[in-house]
Amino acid sequence: MRETIAWLGGEPLFATPLRIVRPAFPAVEDLVSDLETILDSGRVTNNGPFVVEFERWLSEYLGADTLVFCNGQTALLTMLKASGIEGGEVIVPAFTFPATVHAIRWSGAAPVFADILDDGTFRINPDDVRRKITDKTVAILAVDPYGIACDYADLDEIGRDRRIRVLYDSAAAFGTRLGGRAVGAFGDAQIFSFHATKAFSCMEGGALCSRDPTILRRARALRNFGQVAEGDFSEVGLNGKMMEVSALIGLKQRSGFESSRTVRLRSVARLREGLETIPGILVGKAPRGQEPIWLYLPVVIDEEAFGLDRDDVAAALQKENLHVRKYYSPPCHRLAPYLGHRDDLLPVTDYVASRILALPVYNDMKDYECDLIVQAFAELHAASAKISRLSSRDV
């Protein structure tokens, strides 16, 4: 332990910032030859050979037909539009990145917020979903927070019983394994993001996976301006096509992805082992039989036990050059566009959102980085009484 933490005048624990994301991309030399091929061909977009091959691989990896998009948000919007939700209500967790809920509104439907489970997994509560269903409900849009897969079986059963769509925003969950296989092809449709922040990245990109031929047919047209054949515009579409360069980067990521998954799982296990020894830290967990990709490692700060509240912890870690995020705070039902909804009473969501921190997890994370993160929390807890005394004098 150091004599003094950075908040109290010591040197930062990290000499250079440990940022919330450390993007992982193929080496430039591994891209040059294929990039020259793309540029020489003159076909840089419009479903060229690299996009076709990327979709083929994704369909095999995810276990169902898959379409790729220019980004995950466009994939999400297309999934909602292709599912026919316009004019209805869509049940969605408030504990998510706002893009999920914005997409519902953009698609002409109304979000109805459901609470999350009180079990440390931060997933939508199927029982609260059941309570929120009305004759206006057309779909459930569940989220895989931090890459932790939802209770697909229970949610899919709700959809079948109530004859409503079940859709999954799995933006953070590409590479998560459930029962030994990659998650994909659950519900009526499922989307993934390949943004630069994700464990598997094309720099920017997304995918829609489904076994429903109607959704796939509509989605294919919607991403191409609504065009089902040349000159035949059957939908009000947009340009959602992925560029060849993005598909190339995705294809180059394949070979190292399993080793990256292993590093992330090992790093989270090491972080968990250390953090769980510190009072006042609840480390997010995965349900039995599941291996999340862990986009971030979520922790909940119990102020009474730790000695400081979440906001002070985040500020103190920033001084140590350790970057964390308050994902997902504030929750969506507390954001300006959604104030006044009838579903304001989400006690678990509000409790977690006021105490949550997301810690960095990388494809190439080093053991010493994990150990320094644990040390930062341990030293901060040890100094919490002194910090509180100093803070009280400043009031």
C-alpha positions as CSV (number, residue, x, y, z in Angstrom):
1,M,0.0,0.0,0.0
2,R,1.1,3.6,-0.7
3,E,1.3,6.1,2.1
4,T,-1.1,8.5,0.4
5,I,-3.7,8.1,-2.3
6,A,-3.9,10.6,-5.2
7,W,-7.0,12.3,-3.7
8,L,-4.9,13.2,-0.6
9,G,-1.9,14.4,-2.6
10,G,-0.1,11.2,-3.6
11,E,1.0,10.2,-7.0
12,P,-1.6,8.5,-9.3
13,L,-1.5,4.7,-9.1
14,F,-1.5,4.5,-12.9
15,A,1.3,6.5,-14.5
16,T,-0.7,6.6,-17.8
17,P,-4.5,6.6,-17.8
18,L,-6.3,3.2,-17.8
19,R,-9.2,4.2,-20.0
20,I,-12.6,2.6,-19.9
21,V,-12.0,1.1,-23.4
22,R,-8.8,-0.1,-25.1
23,P,-9.9,-0.9,-28.7
24,A,-8.4,-4.0,-30.3
25,F,-7.9,-3.9,-34.1
26,P,-6.0,-6.1,-36.6
27,A,-2.4,-5.0,-37.4
28,V,-2.2,-2.6,-40.3
29,E,0.1,-5.0,-42.2
30,D,-2.6,-7.7,-42.0
31,L,-5.1,-5.3,-43.8
32,V,-3.0,-3.8,-46.5
33,S,-3.3,-6.5,-49.2
34,D,-7.1,-6.9,-48.9
35,L,-7.6,-3.2,-48.6
36,E,-5.8,-2.7,-51.9
37,T,-8.1,-5.4,-53.4
38,I,-11.2,-3.5,-52.2
39,L,-10.0,-0.2,-53.6
40,D,-8.8,-1.6,-56.9
41,S,-12.1,-3.3,-57.4
42,G,-14.0,-0.1,-57.1
43,R,-16.7,-1.9,-55.0
44,V,-16.3,-0.4,-51.5
45,T,-20.0,-0.9,-50.5
46,N,-23.3,-2.4,-51.7
47,N,-22.9,-5.9,-50.4
48,G,-19.5,-6.7,-51.9
49,P,-17.6,-10.0,-51.4
50,F,-16.2,-9.1,-47.9
51,V,-19.7,-8.3,-46.6
52,V,-21.1,-11.5,-48.1
53,E,-18.3,-13.6,-46.4
54,F,-18.7,-11.7,-43.1
55,E,-22.5,-12.5,-43.2
56,R,-21.8,-16.1,-44.0
57,W,-19.4,-16.5,-41.0
58,L,-21.8,-14.6,-38.6
59,S,-24.7,-16.8,-39.7
60,E,-22.7,-19.9,-38.8
61,Y,-21.3,-18.4,-35.6
62,L,-24.7,-17.2,-34.3
63,G,-26.7,-20.2,-35.6
64,A,-29.2,-18.3,-37.8
65,D,-29.3,-16.0,-40.8
66,T,-27.6,-12.8,-40.1
67,L,-27.5,-9.4,-41.9
68,V,-24.8,-6.8,-41.3
69,F,-25.3,-3.0,-41.0
70,C,-23.3,0.2,-40.9
71,N,-23.7,0.3,-37.1
72,G,-25.6,-1.3,-34.2
73,Q,-28.2,1.5,-33.8
74,T,-29.2,1.1,-37.5
75,A,-29.5,-2.7,-36.9
76,L,-31.7,-2.0,-33.9
77,L,-33.9,0.5,-35.7
78,T,-34.3,-1.9,-38.6
79,M,-35.1,-4.8,-36.3
80,L,-37.9,-2.8,-34.6
81,K,-39.3,-1.5,-37.9
82,A,-39.2,-5.0,-39.5
83,S,-41.0,-6.4,-36.5
84,G,-44.0,-4.2,-37.0
85,I,-44.1,-2.4,-33.7
86,E,-45.4,1.0,-34.9
87,G,-48.3,2.4,-32.9
88,G,-47.9,-0.1,-30.0
89,E,-46.2,-0.3,-26.7
90,V,-42.8,-2.0,-26.2
91,I,-41.7,-3.2,-22.8
92,V,-38.0,-2.3,-22.2
93,P,-35.7,-2.0,-19.2
94,A,-34.9,1.6,-18.0
95,F,-31.5,0.3,-17.0
96,T,-29.8,0.5,-20.4
97,F,-28.0,2.9,-22.6
98,P,-30.6,5.5,-24.0
99,A,-30.0,4.3,-27.6
100,T,-32.2,1.3,-26.8
101,V,-35.2,3.4,-25.8
102,H,-34.7,6.1,-28.4
103,A,-35.0,3.4,-31.1
104,I,-38.4,2.5,-29.8
105,R,-39.6,6.1,-30.1
106,W,-37.9,6.6,-33.5
107,S,-39.8,3.5,-34.7
108,G,-43.2,5.0,-33.8
109,A,-43.9,3.0,-30.6
110,A,-44.1,3.9,-27.0
111,P,-41.6,2.5,-24.4
112,V,-43.0,1.0,-21.2
113,F,-40.3,0.6,-18.6
114,A,-39.8,-2.6,-16.6
115,D,-37.6,-3.1,-13.5
116,I,-34.5,-5.3,-13.4
117,L,-33.8,-8.4,-11.2
118,D,-32.4,-7.9,-7.7
119,D,-29.8,-10.7,-8.2
120,G,-26.6,-8.9,-9.3
121,T,-27.1,-9.6,-13.0
122,F,-28.9,-6.3,-13.9
123,R,-31.2,-8.1,-16.3
124,I,-34.8,-7.3,-17.0
125,N,-37.2,-8.9,-14.6
126,P,-39.6,-11.3,-16.4
127,D,-42.2,-11.1,-13.7
128,D,-42.3,-7.3,-14.0
129,V,-42.6,-7.7,-17.8
130,R,-45.7,-9.9,-17.2
131,R,-47.2,-7.2,-15.0
132,K,-46.6,-4.5,-17.6
133,I,-48.3,-6.3,-20.6
134,T,-51.6,-4.8,-21.8
135,D,-53.7,-5.0,-24.9
136,K,-51.5,-2.3,-26.4
137,T,-48.3,-4.3,-25.9
138,V,-46.7,-5.4,-29.2
139,A,-43.2,-6.4,-28.2
140,I,-40.6,-6.9,-25.4
141,L,-37.2,-5.4,-26.1
142,A,-34.8,-6.9,-23.6
143,V,-31.2,-5.9,-23.2
144,D,-28.1,-8.0,-22.3
145,P,-26.4,-5.5,-19.9
146,Y,-22.6,-5.6,-20.0
147,G,-22.9,-8.7,-22.2
148,I,-24.8,-10.7,-19.5
149,A,-27.5,-12.6,-21.4
150,C,-31.2,-12.2,-20.4
151,D,-33.3,-15.1,-19.3
152,Y,-34.1,-15.9,-22.9
153,A,-36.2,-19.0,-22.1
154,D,-38.6,-17.2,-19.8
155,L,-38.9,-14.1,-22.0
156,D,-39.4,-16.2,-25.1
157,E,-42.2,-18.2,-23.3
158,I,-43.9,-14.9,-22.4
159,G,-43.8,-13.9,-26.0
160,R,-45.3,-17.2,-27.2
161,D,-48.0,-17.1,-24.5
162,R,-49.1,-13.5,-25.1
163,R,-48.5,-13.6,-28.8
164,I,-46.1,-10.6,-28.8
165,R,-42.7,-10.1,-30.4
166,V,-39.6,-10.8,-28.3
167,L,-36.6,-8.8,-29.4
168,Y,-33.1,-8.6,-28.0
169,D,-30.7,-5.7,-27.9
170,S,-27.6,-7.7,-27.5
171,A,-25.3,-4.8,-28.5
172,A,-22.8,-5.7,-25.8
173,A,-23.1,-9.5,-25.9
174,F,-21.4,-10.7,-29.1
175,G,-19.2,-13.5,-27.9
176,T,-21.2,-14.3,-24.8
177,R,-21.8,-18.1,-24.4
178,L,-24.9,-19.7,-23.0
179,G,-24.9,-23.5,-22.5
180,G,-21.6,-23.7,-24.4
181,R,-22.6,-21.9,-27.6
182,A,-22.6,-18.3,-28.7
183,V,-25.8,-16.3,-28.0
184,G,-27.8,-15.6,-31.1
185,A,-31.1,-16.5,-32.8
186,F,-33.1,-16.0,-29.6
187,G,-36.6,-14.5,-29.7
188,D,-37.9,-13.2,-32.9
189,A,-34.7,-11.3,-33.7
190,Q,-31.5,-10.2,-32.0
191,I,-29.0,-7.4,-32.8
192,F,-25.3,-7.0,-32.0
193,S,-23.0,-4.0,-32.2
194,F,-19.4,-4.1,-33.6
195,H,-18.6,-0.5,-32.4
196,A,-15.0,0.4,-31.5
197,T,-15.9,0.0,-27.8
198,K,-17.0,-3.6,-28.2
199,A,-15.0,-6.8,-27.6
200,F,-15.4,-7.7,-31.2
201,S,-15.2,-4.6,-33.4
202,C,-15.3,-3.5,-37.0
203,M,-14.6,0.0,-35.8
204,E,-18.3,0.6,-36.6
205,G,-20.9,-2.0,-37.5
206,G,-23.8,-4.1,-36.4
207,A,-25.7,-7.2,-37.2
208,L,-29.3,-8.5,-37.1
209,C,-29.9,-12.2,-36.5
210,S,-33.2,-14.0,-36.9
211,R,-34.9,-17.2,-37.9
212,D,-38.1,-15.3,-39.0
213,P,-38.1,-15.1,-42.8
214,T,-40.5,-12.1,-42.7
215,I,-38.3,-10.1,-40.4
216,L,-35.2,-11.0,-42.5
217,R,-37.0,-10.1,-45.8
218,R,-38.2,-6.7,-44.5
219,A,-34.8,-6.0,-42.9
220,R,-32.9,-6.7,-46.1
221,A,-35.1,-4.2,-47.9
222,L,-35.1,-1.6,-45.2
223,R,-31.3,-1.4,-45.0
224,N,-31.3,-0.7,-48.8
225,F,-33.6,2.3,-49.0
226,G,-36.7,0.0,-48.8
227,Q,-35.8,-1.7,-52.1
228,V,-36.7,-5.4,-52.6
229,A,-35.5,-5.4,-56.2
230,E,-34.0,-2.9,-58.5
231,G,-36.5,-0.1,-58.8
232,D,-39.0,-1.8,-56.5
233,F,-39.4,0.1,-53.3
234,S,-41.8,-1.7,-51.0
235,E,-40.7,-0.1,-47.7
236,V,-39.7,3.3,-46.4
237,G,-36.1,2.4,-45.9
238,L,-32.7,3.9,-45.2
239,N,-29.1,3.3,-46.1
240,G,-27.9,0.8,-43.5
241,K,-25.4,-1.1,-45.6
242,M,-21.9,-2.0,-44.2
243,M,-18.8,-0.9,-46.0
244,E,-16.4,-3.5,-47.3
245,V,-13.6,-2.1,-45.1
246,S,-15.7,-2.7,-42.0
247,A,-16.4,-6.3,-43.1
248,L,-12.7,-6.8,-43.8
249,I,-11.8,-5.7,-40.2
250,G,-14.5,-8.0,-38.8
251,L,-13.2,-11.0,-40.8
252,K,-9.7,-10.3,-39.6
253,Q,-10.9,-10.3,-36.0
254,R,-12.1,-13.9,-36.2
255,S,-8.8,-15.7,-35.6
256,G,-7.9,-14.0,-32.3
257,F,-11.4,-13.6,-30.8
258,E,-11.5,-16.8,-28.8
259,S,-8.2,-16.0,-27.1
260,S,-9.5,-12.5,-26.4
261,R,-12.6,-14.1,-24.8
262,T,-10.3,-16.1,-22.6
263,V,-8.3,-13.1,-21.5
264,R,-11.5,-11.2,-20.6
265,L,-12.9,-14.1,-18.6
266,R,-9.5,-14.5,-16.8
267,S,-9.3,-10.8,-16.1
268,V,-12.8,-10.6,-14.7
269,A,-12.1,-13.6,-12.4
270,R,-9.0,-12.0,-11.1
271,L,-10.8,-8.7,-10.5
272,R,-13.6,-10.4,-8.8
273,E,-11.3,-12.4,-6.5
274,G,-9.7,-9.2,-5.3
275,L,-12.7,-6.8,-5.2
276,E,-15.0,-9.2,-3.3
277,T,-12.6,-9.0,-0.3
278,I,-13.3,-5.3,0.0
279,P,-16.3,-4.2,2.1
280,G,-19.0,-2.4,0.3
281,I,-18.4,-3.7,-3.2
282,L,-21.0,-5.9,-4.9
283,V,-19.4,-7.4,-8.1
284,G,-21.8,-8.1,-10.9
285,K,-22.3,-11.8,-11.6
286,A,-23.3,-14.2,-14.4
287,P,-26.1,-16.8,-14.1
288,R,-25.1,-20.4,-13.9
289,G,-24.2,-21.9,-17.3
290,Q,-23.3,-18.5,-18.8
291,E,-20.0,-17.0,-19.9
292,P,-20.6,-13.3,-20.6
293,I,-18.1,-11.4,-22.8
294,W,-18.0,-8.7,-20.0
295,L,-17.9,-5.5,-22.0
296,Y,-17.3,-3.9,-18.6
297,L,-17.3,-5.3,-15.1
298,P,-20.1,-3.7,-13.2
299,V,-19.8,-3.1,-9.4
300,V,-22.3,-1.6,-7.0
301,I,-21.0,0.6,-4.2
302,D,-22.6,0.3,-0.8
303,E,-21.8,3.7,0.8
304,E,-22.3,2.6,4.4
305,A,-20.0,-0.4,4.1
306,F,-17.4,1.1,1.7
307,G,-17.2,4.5,3.5
308,L,-17.8,6.7,0.4
309,D,-20.6,7.1,-2.1
310,R,-20.4,6.1,-5.8
311,D,-19.7,9.6,-7.0
312,D,-16.8,10.2,-4.6
313,V,-15.4,6.8,-5.6
314,A,-15.6,7.7,-9.2
315,A,-13.9,11.0,-8.6
316,A,-11.1,9.4,-6.5
317,L,-10.4,6.8,-9.1
318,Q,-10.2,9.5,-11.8
319,K,-7.4,11.1,-9.8
320,E,-5.6,7.7,-9.9
321,N,-5.8,7.8,-13.7
322,L,-8.4,4.9,-13.5
323,H,-11.3,5.7,-15.8
324,V,-14.7,4.3,-14.9
325,R,-18.2,5.0,-16.1
326,K,-21.6,5.3,-14.3
327,Y,-23.3,2.9,-16.8
328,Y,-26.3,3.1,-16.7
329,S,-27.0,6.2,-14.7
330,P,-29.3,8.0,-14.8
331,P,-31.7,5.2,-15.9
332,C,-33.8,6.0,-18.9
333,H,-37.0,6.7,-17.0
334,R,-35.2,9.6,-15.3
335,L,-34.1,11.2,-18.6
336,A,-35.8,14.3,-20.0
337,P,-37.5,12.7,-23.0
338,Y,-39.2,10.0,-20.8
339,L,-40.2,11.9,-17.7
340,G,-43.8,11.5,-16.7
341,H,-44.2,7.9,-17.9
342,R,-46.6,5.9,-15.8
343,D,-43.8,3.4,-15.0
344,D,-41.7,5.6,-12.7
345,L,-41.7,3.1,-9.8
346,L,-38.6,0.9,-10.6
347,P,-37.0,0.4,-7.2
348,V,-34.2,-2.0,-8.1
349,T,-33.3,0.1,-11.2
350,D,-33.2,3.3,-9.1
351,Y,-31.1,1.7,-6.4
352,V,-28.6,0.2,-8.7
353,A,-28.3,3.2,-11.0
354,S,-27.4,5.5,-8.1
355,R,-24.6,3.1,-7.0
356,I,-23.2,1.5,-10.2
357,L,-19.8,1.8,-11.7
358,A,-18.5,0.1,-14.8
359,L,-14.8,-1.0,-14.7
360,P,-12.6,-1.5,-17.8
361,V,-12.1,-5.0,-19.2
362,Y,-9.8,-5.4,-22.3
363,N,-9.1,-8.1,-24.9
364,D,-5.4,-7.8,-23.9
365,M,-5.7,-6.9,-20.2
366,K,-2.7,-7.6,-18.1
367,D,-2.7,-9.2,-14.7
368,Y,-0.9,-6.3,-13.1
369,E,-3.6,-3.9,-14.5
370,C,-6.3,-6.0,-12.7
371,D,-4.2,-6.0,-9.5
372,L,-3.8,-2.2,-9.6
373,I,-7.5,-1.7,-10.0
374,V,-8.1,-3.8,-6.9
375,Q,-5.4,-1.9,-5.1
376,A,-7.1,1.4,-6.0
377,F,-10.3,0.3,-4.4
378,A,-8.7,-1.2,-1.4
379,E,-6.6,1.9,-0.7
380,L,-9.6,4.1,-1.2
381,H,-11.7,2.1,1.2
382,A,-8.9,2.3,3.8
383,A,-8.7,6.1,3.4
384,S,-12.4,6.6,3.3
385,A,-12.7,7.8,6.9
386,K,-10.0,10.4,6.4
387,I,-11.6,11.6,3.2
388,S,-15.0,11.9,4.9
389,R,-13.5,13.9,7.7
390,L,-11.8,16.3,5.3
391,S,-14.9,16.6,3.2
392,S,-17.0,17.5,6.3
393,R,-14.7,20.3,7.2
394,D,-15.2,21.8,3.7
395,V,-18.9,22.0,4.1
